[in-house]
Amino acid sequence: MQDLVASLFSSYEINAGAISLRFYLEHQVLLGLDLAIPCGLIVHELVSNSLKYGFPNGRSGEISVGITEDLDQKFTIFVSDNGVGLPPNFNFQNTASLGWQLVEALTQQISGHIKINSHTGVEFQITFPLV
C-alpha cells in the first residue's frame, strides 16, 4: 500500500511541501490476491481522486491512508484528505463517474461496504471481511 501510494504521488508530480502523506498501519496485513488486488485498485482510485480534485489551485493539505483490523477479522481501509471535500449534493450511488463505479463494484466484489464522511475534506472507509 505504501509503495502504491508513493508511486501515485510521484506520477502526479506532487510538490512534497504542498500535500503531505500519512500512513496508519497497525501491523503488517497480509491479504490473498483475491483481496489484495481489489483493495489496491480501490486505494489507487481514491488517492488519485484526492490528488486530482481535493487540492485545487495549489492548495496544500494532507492525505491519510491506512488499514485496521477489528476483533471480528474485518478490515477497514480508509483514505481521507483535508481538501475541499465533496459537493453538497454528491450521491455516490448515482454518479456517472467510471472511477466511482469501479470503487463500488470492487467493494461489492470483496463483500464490503463503503462509508463516506465529508465534513472537513473527505474520508472513505471500506470495511470488508477476511474471506
N, CA, C and O atoms as a Tinker XYZ file with bonds, in Angstrom:
   524  protein
     1  N      0.827000   -1.188000    0.000000    73     2
     2  CA     0.000000    0.000000    0.000000    64     1     3
     3  C      0.872000    1.253000    0.000000    63     2     4     5
     4  O      0.579000    2.227000   -0.694000    81     3
     5  N      1.943000    1.216000    0.785000    73     3     6
     6  CA     2.826000    2.381000    0.844000    64     5     7
     7  C      3.493000    2.629000   -0.496000    63     6     8     9
     8  O      3.584000    3.774000   -0.940000    81     7
     9  N      3.964000    1.567000   -1.151000    73     7    10
    10  CA     4.606000    1.724000   -2.453000    64     9    11
    11  C      3.626000    2.235000   -3.509000    63    10    12    13
    12  O      3.971000    3.080000   -4.335000    81    11
    13  N      2.403000    1.712000   -3.468000    73    11    14
    14  CA     1.379000    2.132000   -4.421000    64    13    15
    15  C      1.100000    3.624000   -4.298000    63    14    16    17
    16  O      1.095000    4.344000   -5.297000    81    15
    17  N      0.869000    4.085000   -3.077000    73    15    18
    18  CA     0.535000    5.494000   -2.866000    64    17    19
    19  C      1.741000    6.390000   -3.178000    63    18    20    21
    20  O      1.580000    7.467000   -3.751000    81    19
    21  N      2.934000    5.954000   -2.806000    73    19    22
    22  CA     4.135000    6.736000   -3.114000    64    21    23
    23  C      4.309000    6.887000   -4.624000    63    22    24    25
    24  O      4.711000    7.949000   -5.099000    81    23
    25  N      4.011000    5.832000   -5.380000    73    23    26
    26  CA     4.139000    5.928000   -6.836000    64    25    27
    27  C      3.090000    6.873000   -7.421000    63    26    28    29
    28  O      3.353000    7.539000   -8.423000    81    27
    29  N      1.901000    6.941000   -6.807000    73    27    30
    30  CA     0.900000    7.901000   -7.271000    64    29    31
    31  C      1.370000    9.334000   -7.056000    63    30    32    33
    32  O      1.208000   10.185000   -7.932000    81    31
    33  N      1.950000    9.599000   -5.893000    73    31    34
    34  CA     2.477000   10.939000   -5.625000    64    33    35
    35  C      3.537000   11.298000   -6.652000    63    34    36    37
    36  O      3.597000   12.434000   -7.121000    81    35
    37  N      4.364000   10.340000   -6.996000    73    35    38
    38  CA     5.405000   10.568000   -7.986000    64    37    39
    39  C      4.793000   10.797000   -9.374000    63    38    40    41
    40  O      5.221000   11.691000  -10.104000    81    39
    41  N      3.803000    9.996000   -9.729000    73    39    42
    42  CA     3.163000   10.117000  -11.046000    64    41    43
    43  C      2.468000   11.456000  -11.225000    63    42    44    45
    44  O      2.492000   12.033000  -12.312000    81    43
    45  N      1.850000   11.949000  -10.162000    73    43    46
    46  CA     1.151000   13.232000  -10.240000    64    45    47
    47  C      2.080000   14.408000   -9.984000    63    46    48    49
    48  O      1.643000   15.559000   -9.959000    81    47
    49  N      3.359000   14.118000   -9.796000    73    47    50
    50  CA     4.390000   15.131000   -9.578000    64    49    51
    51  C      3.983000   16.116000   -8.489000    63    50    52    53
    52  O      3.989000   17.331000   -8.685000    81    51
    53  N      3.629000   15.556000   -7.336000    73    51    54
    54  CA     3.180000   16.355000   -6.201000    64    53    55
    55  C      4.384000   17.005000   -5.536000    63    54    56    57
    56  O      5.376000   16.340000   -5.238000    81    55
    57  N      4.288000   18.297000   -5.310000    73    55    58
    58  CA     5.313000   19.030000   -4.583000    64    57    59
    59  C      5.297000   18.535000   -3.137000    63    58    60    61
    60  O      4.264000   18.601000   -2.472000    81    59
    61  N      6.418000   18.048000   -2.654000    73    59    62
    62  CA     6.494000   17.463000   -1.315000    64    61    63
    63  C      6.031000   18.417000   -0.227000    63    62    64    65
    64  O      5.545000   17.967000    0.811000    81    63
    65  N      6.167000   19.709000   -0.433000    73    63    66
    66  CA     5.740000   20.679000    0.565000    64    65    67
    67  C      4.257000   21.000000    0.498000    63    66    68    69
    68  O      3.712000   21.578000    1.438000    81    67
    69  N      3.590000   20.635000   -0.598000    73    67    70
    70  CA     2.197000   21.014000   -0.782000    64    69    71
    71  C      1.231000   20.016000   -0.148000    63    70    72    73
    72  O      0.351000   20.408000    0.618000    81    71
    73  N      1.385000   18.762000   -0.453000    73    71    74
    74  CA     0.477000   17.742000    0.074000    64    73    75
    75  C      1.307000   16.693000    0.801000    63    74    76    77
    76  O      2.169000   16.042000    0.209000    81    75
    77  N      1.036000   16.541000    2.081000    73    75    78
    78  CA     1.762000   15.534000    2.854000    64    77    79
    79  C      0.956000   14.234000    2.880000    63    78    80    81
    80  O     -0.245000   14.218000    2.613000    81    79
    81  N      1.636000   13.181000    3.199000    73    79    82
    82  CA     1.042000   11.846000    3.200000    64    81    83
    83  C      1.287000   11.186000    4.546000    63    82    84    85
    84  O      2.406000   11.190000    5.058000    81    83
    85  N      0.234000   10.620000    5.110000    73    83    86
    86  CA     0.344000    9.882000    6.372000    64    85    87
    87  C     -0.209000    8.483000    6.177000    63    86    88    89
    88  O     -1.249000    8.281000    5.551000    81    87
    89  N      0.517000    7.525000    6.732000    73    87    90
    90  CA     0.054000    6.139000    6.730000    64    89    91
    91  C     -0.305000    5.733000    8.146000    63    90    92    93
    92  O      0.392000    6.077000    9.100000    81    91
    93  N     -1.388000    5.006000    8.271000    73    91    94
    94  CA    -1.806000    4.439000    9.554000    64    93    95
    95  C     -1.948000    2.941000    9.352000    63    94    96    97
    96  O     -2.971000    2.449000    8.875000    81    95
    97  N     -0.906000    2.239000    9.722000    73    95    98
    98  CA    -0.889000    0.794000    9.582000    64    97    99
    99  C     -0.600000    0.189000   10.948000    63    98   100   101
   100  O      0.518000    0.298000   11.453000    81    99
   101  N     -1.609000   -0.454000   11.553000    73    99   102
   102  CA    -1.451000   -1.011000   12.893000    64   101   103
   103  C     -0.372000   -2.082000   12.940000    63   102   104   105
   104  O      0.455000   -2.120000   13.852000    81   103
   105  N     -0.401000   -2.930000   11.957000    73   103   106
   106  CA     0.579000   -4.005000   11.839000    64   105   107
   107  C      0.562000   -4.479000   10.397000    63   106   108   109
   108  O     -0.261000   -4.040000    9.593000    81   107
   109  N      1.464000   -5.364000   10.087000    73   107   110
   110  CA     1.510000   -5.857000    8.714000    64   109   111
   111  C      0.278000   -6.707000    8.441000    63   110   112   113
   112  O     -0.009000   -7.653000    9.174000    81   111
   113  N     -0.439000   -6.368000    7.392000    73   111   114
   114  CA    -1.635000   -7.086000    6.998000    64   113   115
   115  C     -1.325000   -7.812000    5.705000    63   114   116   117
   116  O     -0.941000   -7.203000    4.706000    81   115
   117  N     -1.497000   -9.109000    5.739000    73   115   118
   118  CA    -1.261000   -9.914000    4.549000    64   117   119
   119  C     -2.600000  -10.394000    4.012000    63   118   120   121
   120  O     -3.354000  -11.073000    4.709000    81   119
   121  N     -2.883000  -10.038000    2.781000    73   119   122
   122  CA    -4.125000  -10.440000    2.135000    64   121   123
   123  C     -3.799000  -11.323000    0.944000    63   122   124   125
   124  O     -2.773000  -11.141000    0.288000    81   123
   125  N     -4.668000  -12.272000    0.667000    73   123   126
   126  CA    -4.516000  -13.074000   -0.539000    64   125   127
   127  C     -4.779000  -12.216000   -1.757000    63   126   128   129
   128  O     -5.335000  -11.123000   -1.647000    81   127
   129  N     -4.382000  -12.704000   -2.913000    73   127   130
   130  CA    -4.555000  -11.929000   -4.143000    64   129   131
   131  C     -6.010000  -11.583000   -4.419000    63   130   132   133
   132  O     -6.298000  -10.530000   -4.989000    81   131
   133  N     -6.943000  -12.467000   -4.016000    73   131   134
   134  CA    -8.356000  -12.206000   -4.258000    64   133   135
   135  C     -8.853000  -10.984000   -3.501000    63   134   136   137
   136  O     -9.864000  -10.400000   -3.892000    81   135
   137  N     -8.173000  -10.576000   -2.425000    73   135   138
   138  CA    -8.499000   -9.354000   -1.700000    64   137   139
   139  C     -7.507000   -8.226000   -1.989000    63   138   140   141
   140  O     -7.891000   -7.061000   -2.084000    81   139
   141  N     -6.233000   -8.581000   -2.126000    73   139   142
   142  CA    -5.193000   -7.560000   -2.284000    64   141   143
   143  C     -5.360000   -6.756000   -3.571000    63   142   144   145
   144  O     -5.170000   -5.540000   -3.568000    81   143
   145  N     -5.708000   -7.413000   -4.653000    73   143   146
   146  CA    -5.830000   -6.703000   -5.933000    64   145   147
   147  C     -7.002000   -5.716000   -5.918000    63   146   148   149
   148  O     -6.808000   -4.550000   -6.263000    81   147
   149  N     -8.221000   -6.145000   -5.528000    73   147   150
   150  CA    -9.291000   -5.140000   -5.476000    64   149   151
   151  C     -9.019000   -4.029000   -4.467000    63   150   152   153
   152  O     -9.356000   -2.873000   -4.723000    81   151
   153  N     -8.414000   -4.358000   -3.325000    73   151   154
   154  CA    -8.094000   -3.324000   -2.328000    64   153   155
   155  C     -7.087000   -2.324000   -2.890000    63   154   156   157
   156  O     -7.220000   -1.119000   -2.675000    81   155
   157  N     -6.093000   -2.815000   -3.600000    73   155   158
   158  CA    -5.113000   -1.926000   -4.221000    64   157   159
   159  C     -5.747000   -1.015000   -5.257000    63   158   160   161
   160  O     -5.404000    0.164000   -5.345000    81   159
   161  N     -6.676000   -1.559000   -6.049000    73   159   162
   162  CA    -7.365000   -0.737000   -7.053000    64   161   163
   163  C     -8.252000    0.316000   -6.392000    63   162   164   165
   164  O     -8.348000    1.442000   -6.880000    81   163
   165  N     -8.901000   -0.046000   -5.284000    73   163   166
   166  CA    -9.732000    0.920000   -4.557000    64   165   167
   167  C     -8.866000    2.052000   -4.011000    63   166   168   169
   168  O     -9.191000    3.226000   -4.186000    81   167
   169  N     -7.769000    1.701000   -3.353000    73   167   170
   170  CA    -6.869000    2.721000   -2.800000    64   169   171
   171  C     -6.331000    3.609000   -3.917000    63   170   172   173
   172  O     -6.273000    4.830000   -3.771000    81   171
   173  N     -5.943000    3.005000   -5.018000    73   171   174
   174  CA    -5.429000    3.759000   -6.163000    64   173   175
   175  C     -6.453000    4.795000   -6.631000    63   174   176   177
   176  O     -6.109000    5.959000   -6.835000    81   175
   177  N     -7.690000    4.379000   -6.798000    73   175   178
   178  CA    -8.730000    5.288000   -7.290000    64   177   179
   179  C     -9.007000    6.406000   -6.297000    63   178   180   181
   180  O     -9.130000    7.564000   -6.695000    81   179
   181  N     -9.109000    6.081000   -5.014000    73   179   182
   182  CA    -9.438000    7.093000   -4.016000    64   181   183
   183  C     -8.307000    8.098000   -3.813000    63   182   184   185
   184  O     -8.556000    9.297000   -3.689000    81   183
   185  N     -7.074000    7.615000   -3.779000    73   183   186
   186  CA    -5.935000    8.536000   -3.637000    64   185   187
   187  C     -5.804000    9.397000   -4.892000    63   186   188   189
   188  O     -5.529000   10.593000   -4.800000    81   187
   189  N     -5.999000    8.792000   -6.058000    73   187   190
   190  CA    -5.950000    9.571000   -7.306000    64   189   191
   191  C     -6.982000   10.692000   -7.290000    63   190   192   193
   192  O     -6.687000   11.817000   -7.694000    81   191
   193  N     -8.195000   10.387000   -6.825000    73   191   194
   194  CA    -9.232000   11.416000   -6.752000    64   193   195
   195  C     -8.837000   12.533000   -5.796000    63   194   196   197
   196  O     -9.067000   13.707000   -6.085000    81   195
   197  N     -8.242000   12.177000   -4.656000    73   195   198
   198  CA    -7.785000   13.209000   -3.720000    64   197   199
   199  C     -6.730000   14.096000   -4.368000    63   198   200   201
   200  O     -6.767000   15.318000   -4.227000    81   199
   201  N     -5.795000   13.481000   -5.075000    73   199   202
   202  CA    -4.729000   14.252000   -5.714000    64   201   203
   203  C     -5.260000   15.132000   -6.843000    63   202   204   205
   204  O     -4.788000   16.254000   -7.026000    81   203
   205  N     -6.237000   14.634000   -7.602000    73   203   206
   206  CA    -6.762000   15.385000   -8.743000    64   205   207
   207  C     -7.728000   16.492000   -8.332000    63   206   208   209
   208  O     -7.706000   17.581000   -8.904000    81   207
   209  N     -8.579000   16.215000   -7.336000    73   207   210
   210  CA    -9.686000   17.124000   -7.064000    64   209   211
   211  C     -9.678000   17.758000   -5.673000    63   210   212   213
   212  O    -10.346000   18.770000   -5.459000    81   211
   213  N     -8.952000   17.196000   -4.743000    73   211   214
   214  CA    -9.031000   17.658000   -3.362000    64   213   215
   215  C     -8.298000   18.946000   -3.075000    63   214   216   217
   216  O     -8.622000   19.641000   -2.113000    81   215
   217  N     -7.324000   19.276000   -3.886000    73   215   218
   218  CA    -6.466000   20.426000   -3.589000    64   217   219
   219  C     -6.285000   21.298000   -4.828000    63   218   220   221
   220  O     -5.192000   21.356000   -5.391000    81   219
   221  N     -7.353000   21.980000   -5.257000    73   219   222
   222  CA    -7.249000   22.803000   -6.470000    64   221   223
   223  C     -6.407000   24.058000   -6.238000    63   222   224   225
   224  O     -6.219000   24.506000   -5.107000    81   223
   225  N     -5.914000   24.600000   -7.329000    73   223   226
   226  CA    -5.188000   25.875000   -7.336000    64   225   227
   227  C     -3.992000   25.896000   -6.385000    63   226   228   229
   228  O     -3.723000   26.907000   -5.735000    81   227
   229  N     -3.281000   24.774000   -6.310000    73   227   230
   230  CA    -2.074000   24.733000   -5.489000    64   229   231
   231  C     -2.319000   24.687000   -3.996000    63   230   232   233
   232  O     -1.394000   24.894000   -3.210000    81   231
   233  N     -3.544000   24.420000   -3.594000    73   231   234
   234  CA    -3.874000   24.336000   -2.173000    64   233   235
   235  C     -3.038000   23.233000   -1.513000    63   234   236   237
   236  O     -2.788000   22.193000   -2.123000    81   235
   237  N     -2.615000   23.459000   -0.287000    73   235   238
   238  CA    -1.835000   22.451000    0.423000    64   237   239
   239  C     -2.749000   21.662000    1.352000    63   238   240   241
   240  O     -3.865000   22.091000    1.644000    81   239
   241  N     -2.280000   20.525000    1.807000    73   239   242
   242  CA    -3.076000   19.703000    2.703000    64   241   243
   243  C     -2.416000   18.376000    2.985000    63   242   244   245
   244  O     -1.203000   18.213000    2.848000    81   243
   245  N     -3.251000   17.426000    3.387000    73   243   246
   246  CA    -2.743000   16.122000    3.808000    64   245   247
   247  C     -3.691000   15.025000    3.344000    63   246   248   249
   248  O     -4.912000   15.181000    3.375000    81   247
   249  N     -3.106000   13.919000    2.916000    73   247   250
   250  CA    -3.848000   12.706000    2.581000    64   249   251
   251  C     -3.411000   11.634000    3.567000    63   250   252   253
   252  O     -2.220000   11.450000    3.819000    81   251
   253  N     -4.386000   10.933000    4.116000    73   251   254
   254  CA    -4.106000    9.831000    5.046000    64   253   255
   255  C     -4.639000    8.540000    4.456000    63   254   256   257
   256  O     -5.727000    8.502000    3.881000    81   255
   257  N     -3.856000    7.484000    4.608000    73   255   258
   258  CA    -4.223000    6.168000    4.098000    64   257   259
   259  C     -3.884000    5.148000    5.171000    63   258   260   261
   260  O     -2.842000    5.245000    5.819000    81   259
   261  N     -4.759000    4.175000    5.360000    73   259   262
   262  CA    -4.461000    3.156000    6.353000    64   261   263
   263  C     -5.365000    1.959000    6.252000    63   262   264   265
   264  O     -6.298000    1.911000    5.451000    81   263
   265  N     -5.058000    0.993000    7.091000    73   263   266
   266  CA    -5.870000   -0.214000    7.195000    64   265   267
   267  C     -5.849000   -0.661000    8.648000    63   266   268   269
   268  O     -4.803000   -0.674000    9.297000    81   267
   269  N     -7.020000   -1.026000    9.141000    73   267   270
   270  CA    -7.147000   -1.514000   10.513000    64   269   271
   271  C     -7.890000   -2.841000   10.490000    63   270   272   273
   272  O     -8.591000   -3.157000    9.529000    81   271
   273  N     -7.730000   -3.606000   11.553000    73   271   274
   274  CA    -8.430000   -4.874000   11.704000    64   273   275
   275  C     -9.156000   -4.854000   13.038000    63   274   276   277
   276  O     -8.600000   -4.429000   14.051000    81   275
   277  N    -10.406000   -5.318000   13.035000    73   275   278
   278  CA   -11.126000   -5.390000   14.304000    64   277   279
   279  C    -11.112000   -6.829000   14.828000    63   278   280   281
   280  O    -10.529000   -7.720000   14.210000    81   279
   281  N    -11.744000   -7.034000   15.946000    73   279   282
   282  CA   -11.711000   -8.345000   16.602000    64   281   283
   283  C    -12.481000   -9.415000   15.837000    63   282   284   285
   284  O    -12.257000  -10.605000   16.060000    81   283
   285  N    -13.375000   -9.023000   14.946000    73   283   286
   286  CA   -14.164000   -9.977000   14.162000    64   285   287
   287  C    -13.509000  -10.321000   12.829000    63   286   288   289
   288  O    -14.179000  -10.826000   11.927000    81   287
   289  N    -12.242000  -10.062000   12.693000    73   287   290
   290  CA   -11.486000  -10.272000   11.459000    64   289   291
   291  C    -12.100000   -9.526000   10.274000    63   290   292   293
   292  O    -12.172000  -10.044000    9.159000    81   291
   293  N    -12.530000   -8.317000   10.542000    73   291   294
   294  CA   -12.953000   -7.420000    9.479000    64   293   295
   295  C    -11.906000   -6.330000    9.370000    63   294   296   297
   296  O    -11.375000   -5.848000   10.370000    81   295
   297  N    -11.626000   -5.958000    8.147000    73   295   298
   298  CA   -10.635000   -4.933000    7.880000    64   297   299
   299  C    -11.329000   -3.672000    7.390000    63   298   300   301
   300  O    -12.372000   -3.733000    6.739000    81   299
   301  N    -10.745000   -2.544000    7.709000    73   299   302
   302  CA   -11.228000   -1.269000    7.183000    64   301   303
   303  C    -10.061000   -0.543000    6.550000    63   302   304   305
   304  O     -9.060000   -0.245000    7.201000    81   303
   305  N    -10.211000   -0.266000    5.268000    73   303   306
   306  CA    -9.259000    0.577000    4.548000    64   305   307
   307  C     -9.837000    1.979000    4.572000    63   306   308   309
   308  O    -11.027000    2.166000    4.319000    81   307
   309  N     -9.012000    2.959000    4.871000    73   307   310
   310  CA    -9.506000    4.332000    4.800000    64   309   311
   311  C     -8.539000    5.199000    4.014000    63   310   312   313
   312  O     -7.319000    5.041000    4.069000    81   311
   313  N     -9.140000    6.111000    3.289000    73   311   314
   314  CA    -8.410000    7.133000    2.545000    64   313   315
   315  C     -9.127000    8.436000    2.856000    63   314   316   317
   316  O    -10.330000    8.556000    2.628000    81   315
   317  N     -8.395000    9.410000    3.375000    73   315   318
   318  CA    -9.012000   10.695000    3.703000    64   317   319
   319  C     -8.088000   11.833000    3.299000    63   318   320   321
   320  O     -6.877000   11.659000    3.159000    81   319
   321  N     -8.686000   12.988000    3.117000    73   319   322
   322  CA    -7.899000   14.192000    2.873000    64   321   323
   323  C     -8.599000   15.365000    3.545000    63   322   324   325
   324  O     -9.783000   15.295000    3.874000    81   323
   325  N     -7.855000   16.431000    3.739000    73   323   326
   326  CA    -8.434000   17.644000    4.321000    64   325   327
   327  C     -8.578000   18.728000    3.258000    63   326   328   329
   328  O     -8.405000   19.918000    3.522000    81   327
   329  N     -8.902000   18.276000    2.052000    73   327   330
   330  CA    -9.070000   19.188000    0.924000    64   329   331
   331  C    -10.454000   19.807000    0.899000    63   330   332   333
   332  O    -11.069000   20.014000    1.945000    81   331
   333  N    -10.938000   20.099000   -0.289000    73   331   334
   334  CA   -12.192000   20.834000   -0.466000    64   333   335
   335  C    -13.432000   19.992000   -0.201000    63   334   336   337
   336  O    -14.521000   20.545000   -0.051000    81   335
   337  N    -13.299000   18.681000   -0.139000    73   335   338
   338  CA   -14.453000   17.822000    0.141000    64   337   339
   339  C    -15.299000   17.572000   -1.093000    63   338   340   341
   340  O    -14.954000   17.977000   -2.204000    81   339
   341  N    -16.413000   16.895000   -0.869000    73   339   342
   342  CA   -17.333000   16.571000   -1.952000    64   341   343
   343  C    -18.398000   17.653000   -2.078000    63   342   344   345
   344  O    -18.684000   18.360000   -1.112000    81   343
   345  N    -18.986000   17.785000   -3.265000    73   343   346
   346  CA   -20.088000   18.740000   -3.418000    64   345   347
   347  C    -21.229000   18.385000   -2.452000    63   346   348   349
   348  O    -21.405000   17.211000   -2.127000    81   347
   349  N    -21.996000   19.360000   -1.994000    73   347   350
   350  CA   -23.038000   19.107000   -1.003000    64   349   351
   351  C    -24.092000   18.099000   -1.444000    63   350   352   353
   352  O    -24.636000   17.379000   -0.607000    81   351
   353  N    -24.390000   18.031000   -2.727000    73   351   354
   354  CA   -25.426000   17.115000   -3.215000    64   353   355
   355  C    -24.844000   15.827000   -3.808000    63   354   356   357
   356  O    -25.527000   15.136000   -4.564000    81   355
   357  N    -23.609000   15.503000   -3.478000    73   355   358
   358  CA   -22.940000   14.331000   -4.047000    64   357   359
   359  C    -23.640000   13.056000   -3.594000    63   358   360   361
   360  O    -23.867000   12.857000   -2.400000    81   359
   361  N    -23.980000   12.193000   -4.552000    73   359   362
   362  CA   -24.594000   10.904000   -4.259000    64   361   363
   363  C    -23.744000    9.826000   -4.903000    63   362   364   365
   364  O    -23.709000    9.694000   -6.127000    81   363
   365  N    -23.068000    9.066000   -4.079000    73   363   366
   366  CA   -22.131000    8.050000   -4.547000    64   365   367
   367  C    -22.800000    7.044000   -5.482000    63   366   368   369
   368  O    -22.220000    6.667000   -6.500000    81   367
   369  N    -24.013000    6.609000   -5.146000    73   367   370
   370  CA   -24.679000    5.578000   -5.951000    64   369   371
   371  C    -25.176000    6.087000   -7.296000    63   370   372   373
   372  O    -25.361000    5.289000   -8.215000    81   371
   373  N    -25.397000    7.381000   -7.442000    73   371   374
   374  CA   -25.982000    7.899000   -8.679000    64   373   375
   375  C    -24.998000    8.682000   -9.541000    63   374   376   377
   376  O    -25.418000    9.462000  -10.395000    81   375
   377  N    -23.720000    8.493000   -9.339000    73   375   378
   378  CA   -22.752000    9.233000  -10.137000    64   377   379
   379  C    -22.429000    8.477000  -11.419000    63   378   380   381
   380  O    -22.454000    7.247000  -11.449000    81   379
   381  N    -22.130000    9.215000  -12.462000    73   379   382
   382  CA   -21.809000    8.619000  -13.755000    64   381   383
   383  C    -20.315000    8.348000  -13.896000    63   382   384   385
   384  O    -19.890000    7.792000  -14.908000    81   383
   385  N    -19.514000    8.723000  -12.913000    73   383   386
   386  CA   -18.070000    8.580000  -12.997000    64   385   387
   387  C    -17.657000    7.111000  -13.013000    63   386   388   389
   388  O    -18.080000    6.325000  -12.164000    81   387
   389  N    -16.840000    6.760000  -13.971000    73   387   390
   390  CA   -16.349000    5.390000  -14.062000    64   389   391
   391  C    -15.525000    5.014000  -12.829000    63   390   392   393
   392  O    -15.595000    3.880000  -12.356000    81   391
   393  N    -14.745000    5.966000  -12.310000    73   391   394
   394  CA   -13.935000    5.697000  -11.127000    64   393   395
   395  C    -14.772000    5.351000   -9.914000    63   394   396   397
   396  O    -14.457000    4.408000   -9.187000    81   395
   397  N    -15.850000    6.116000   -9.686000    73   395   398
   398  CA   -16.732000    5.830000   -8.545000    64   397   399
   399  C    -17.434000    4.489000   -8.731000    63   398   400   401
   400  O    -17.593000    3.728000   -7.777000    81   399
   401  N    -17.854000    4.204000   -9.965000    73   399   402
   402  CA   -18.500000    2.922000  -10.244000    64   401   403
   403  C    -17.531000    1.768000   -9.997000    63   402   404   405
   404  O    -17.926000    0.711000   -9.505000    81   403
   405  N    -16.263000    1.978000  -10.342000    73   403   406
   406  CA   -15.239000    0.967000  -10.106000    64   405   407
   407  C    -15.063000    0.712000   -8.611000    63   406   408   409
   408  O    -14.994000   -0.442000   -8.187000    81   407
   409  N    -14.990000    1.764000   -7.815000    73   407   410
   410  CA   -14.846000    1.611000   -6.366000    64   409   411
   411  C    -16.034000    0.838000   -5.801000    63   410   412   413
   412  O    -15.854000   -0.062000   -4.981000    81   411
   413  N    -17.231000    1.178000   -6.228000    73   411   414
   414  CA   -18.420000    0.494000   -5.735000    64   413   415
   415  C    -18.418000   -0.981000   -6.136000    63   414   416   417
   416  O    -18.723000   -1.845000   -5.314000    81   415
   417  N    -18.079000   -1.275000   -7.383000    73   415   418
   418  CA   -18.055000   -2.660000   -7.863000    64   417   419
   419  C    -16.990000   -3.486000   -7.138000    63   418   420   421
   420  O    -17.237000   -4.633000   -6.763000    81   419
   421  N    -15.819000   -2.908000   -6.945000    73   419   422
   422  CA   -14.749000   -3.628000   -6.244000    64   421   423
   423  C    -15.103000   -3.856000   -4.779000    63   422   424   425
   424  O    -14.765000   -4.894000   -4.210000    81   423
   425  N    -15.778000   -2.894000   -4.173000    73   423   426
   426  CA   -16.208000   -3.059000   -2.783000    64   425   427
   427  C    -17.218000   -4.192000   -2.682000    63   426   428   429
   428  O    -17.156000   -4.991000   -1.748000    81   427
   429  N    -18.136000   -4.275000   -3.617000    73   427   430
   430  CA   -19.089000   -5.383000   -3.630000    64   429   431
   431  C    -18.373000   -6.711000   -3.856000    63   430   432   433
   432  O    -18.744000   -7.729000   -3.272000    81   431
   433  N    -17.353000   -6.698000   -4.700000    73   431   434
   434  CA   -16.601000   -7.917000   -5.003000    64   433   435
   435  C    -15.964000   -8.505000   -3.752000    63   434   436   437
   436  O    -15.877000   -9.727000   -3.627000    81   435
   437  N    -15.517000   -7.666000   -2.827000    73   435   438
   438  CA   -14.877000   -8.162000   -1.604000    64   437   439
   439  C    -15.865000   -8.226000   -0.436000    63   438   440   441
   440  O    -15.462000   -8.324000    0.723000    81   439
   441  N    -17.165000   -8.170000   -0.755000    73   439   442
   442  CA   -18.241000   -8.253000    0.248000    64   441   443
   443  C    -18.122000   -7.149000    1.291000    63   442   444   445
   444  O    -18.372000   -7.373000    2.475000    81   443
   445  N    -17.740000   -5.963000    0.846000    73   443   446
   446  CA   -17.549000   -4.847000    1.755000    64   445   447
   447  C    -18.647000   -3.820000    1.656000    63   446   448   449
   448  O    -19.584000   -3.957000    0.870000    81   447
   449  N    -18.518000   -2.788000    2.466000    73   447   450
   450  CA   -19.424000   -1.649000    2.359000    64   449   451
   451  C    -18.621000   -0.363000    2.527000    63   450   452   453
   452  O    -17.557000   -0.341000    3.145000    81   451
   453  N    -19.168000    0.700000    1.958000    73   451   454
   454  CA   -18.488000    1.993000    1.910000    64   453   455
   455  C    -19.193000    2.966000    2.846000    63   454   456   457
   456  O    -20.421000    3.041000    2.888000    81   455
   457  N    -18.388000    3.700000    3.589000    73   455   458
   458  CA   -18.909000    4.794000    4.408000    64   457   459
   459  C    -18.141000    6.048000    3.987000    63   458   460   461
   460  O    -16.916000    6.023000    3.867000    81   459
   461  N    -18.870000    7.139000    3.765000    73   459   462
   462  CA   -18.259000    8.385000    3.321000    64   461   463
   463  C    -18.580000    9.479000    4.331000    63   462   464   465
   464  O    -19.740000    9.688000    4.688000    81   463
   465  N    -17.544000   10.173000    4.785000    73   463   466
   466  CA   -17.698000   11.354000    5.633000    64   465   467
   467  C    -17.110000   12.531000    4.873000    63   466   468   469
   468  O    -15.989000   12.453000    4.370000    81   467
   469  N    -17.861000   13.614000    4.789000    73   467   470
   470  CA   -17.366000   14.787000    4.075000    64   469   471
   471  C    -17.652000   16.053000    4.872000    63   470   472   473
   472  O    -18.331000   16.959000    4.389000    81   471
   473  N    -17.134000   16.111000    6.083000    73   471   474
   474  CA   -17.311000   17.307000    6.905000    64   473   475
   475  C    -16.142000   18.267000    6.680000    63   474   476   477
   476  O    -16.344000   19.423000    6.309000    81   475
   477  N    -14.937000   17.790000    6.902000    73   475   478
   478  CA   -13.727000   18.547000    6.607000    64   477   479
   479  C    -12.941000   17.697000    5.623000    63   478   480   481
   480  O    -12.340000   16.693000    6.006000    81   479
   481  N    -12.945000   18.090000    4.373000    73   479   482
   482  CA   -12.339000   17.242000    3.365000    64   481   483
   483  C    -13.261000   16.064000    3.098000    63   482   484   485
   484  O    -14.483000   16.212000    3.077000    81   483
   485  N    -12.676000   14.907000    2.898000    73   483   486
   486  CA   -13.477000   13.697000    2.648000    64   485   487
   487  C    -12.744000   12.493000    3.226000    63   486   488   489
   488  O    -11.516000   12.423000    3.193000    81   487
   489  N    -13.513000   11.547000    3.756000    73   487   490
   490  CA   -12.951000   10.290000    4.243000    64   489   491
   491  C    -13.797000    9.143000    3.714000    63   490   492   493
   492  O    -15.021000    9.139000    3.840000    81   491
   493  N    -13.119000    8.175000    3.123000    73   491   494
   494  CA   -13.755000    6.953000    2.661000    64   493   495
   495  C    -13.290000    5.816000    3.546000    63   494   496   497
   496  O    -12.095000    5.668000    3.804000    81   495
   497  N    -14.233000    5.015000    4.009000    73   495   498
   498  CA   -13.922000    3.810000    4.783000    64   497   499
   499  C    -14.568000    2.639000    4.066000    63   498   500   501
   500  O    -15.773000    2.637000    3.816000    81   499
   501  N    -13.765000    1.653000    3.740000    73   499   502
   502  CA   -14.260000    0.439000    3.104000    64   501   503
   503  C    -13.986000   -0.703000    4.071000    63   502   504   505
   504  O    -12.834000   -1.047000    4.335000    81   503
   505  N    -15.057000   -1.283000    4.593000    73   503   506
   506  CA   -14.935000   -2.370000    5.555000    64   505   507
   507  C    -15.322000   -3.663000    4.856000    63   506   508   509
   508  O    -16.320000   -3.722000    4.138000    81   507
   509  N    -14.514000   -4.704000    5.078000    73   507   510
   510  CA   -14.748000   -5.987000    4.416000    64   509   511
   511  C    -14.253000   -7.117000    5.305000    63   510   512   513
   512  O    -13.343000   -6.930000    6.112000    81   511
   513  N    -14.870000   -8.315000    5.151000    73   511   514
   514  CA   -14.433000   -9.459000    5.958000    64   513   515
   515  C    -13.218000  -10.135000    5.344000    63   514   516   517
   516  O    -12.972000  -10.034000    4.143000    81   515
   517  N    -12.476000  -10.814000    6.176000    73   515   518
   518  CA   -11.377000  -11.643000    5.690000    64   517   519
   519  C    -11.994000  -12.968000    5.282000    63   518   520   521
   520  O    -12.489000  -13.723000    6.119000    81   519
   521  N    -11.958000  -13.238000    3.992000    73   519   522
   522  CA   -12.573000  -14.478000    3.487000    64   521   523
   523  C    -11.537000  -15.458000    3.027000    63   522   524
   524  O    -11.879000  -16.551000    2.575000    81   523
